[in-house]
Amino acid sequence: MSGNELNEFLRLLRKSPSGAVFNPWWKVDEHNDIGGHAPAIRRQQLRAYLQERRGSAKVAVIGEALGYRGGHFSGIPMTSERILLGRSNKVRMKSDALLSDVKPRRTSKSEKWPDGFSEPTATIVWGALLRLGLKPDQFVLWNAFPWHSFEPDRGILSNRTPNKSEGSAGLPVLKAFLELFPCEQVVALGKIAATQLEKLDVDAQCIRHPASGGAKLFRQQIAALVQRLRD
């Protein structure tokens, strides 16, 4: 992936919808970020994450939207700060296995969350893929809606499903991402991601999202999918 391709992709990410949407790569979370340089850290980490998987990722896993306990602070979809920093008890992986070209850094205030945020979906997805024998650079994670949509009444540390217009705004970014990563298999986590991929005429395998009691079925389905790729 050339530097120009990455720059163009990051420029697409800059154009996030207005309203209750947080753009972690270009906006500061004034209440929870370590400072004004937090978005630059998240951009750097996303850039390195994508660069290191270009040409090696065999599976692209597409979720619904960025979560406040995941990419909101790590800058990487479906990846919590604890996974990023190698502090997760359930995802056994050294931090340099996730990012080898830059030193992983947190962007949330340590006095509020000493070990960083942990996201259940991120923990389940990373844990399952690593246990199946995939190396960290053999799969790439993204979201149909790339930014963080939150509940206005509950504040920025909440999640909500993107509305119809927001979903439409995310389609050009999703299309550009899939052009950067023409993987052997595209996996949709849940019906919302599957619907967005269908709009782009992408042949994707839809499996159960691990949230809301779906972890067991997710693990079974992703295991079967990975096995078929190996056969």
Secondary structure as GFF3:
##gff-version 3
##sequence-region A 1 231
A	DSSP	alpha_helix	3	14	.	.	.	ID=ss1
A	DSSP	beta_strand	21	22	.	.	.	ID=ss2
A	DSSP	alpha_helix	38	53	.	.	.	ID=ss3
A	DSSP	beta_strand	59	65	.	.	.	ID=ss4
A	DSSP	alpha_helix	71	74	.	.	.	ID=ss5
A	DSSP	alpha_helix	81	84	.	.	.	ID=ss6
A	DSSP	alpha_helix	95	98	.	.	.	ID=ss7
A	DSSP	alpha_helix	120	131	.	.	.	ID=ss8
A	DSSP	three_ten_helix	136	138	.	.	.	ID=ss9
A	DSSP	beta_strand	139	145	.	.	.	ID=ss10
A	DSSP	beta_strand	148	149	.	.	.	ID=ss11
A	DSSP	alpha_helix	164	180	.	.	.	ID=ss12
A	DSSP	beta_strand	185	189	.	.	.	ID=ss13
A	DSSP	alpha_helix	191	199	.	.	.	ID=ss14
A	DSSP	beta_strand	205	207	.	.	.	ID=ss15
A	DSSP	alpha_helix	215	230	.	.	.	ID=ss16
###
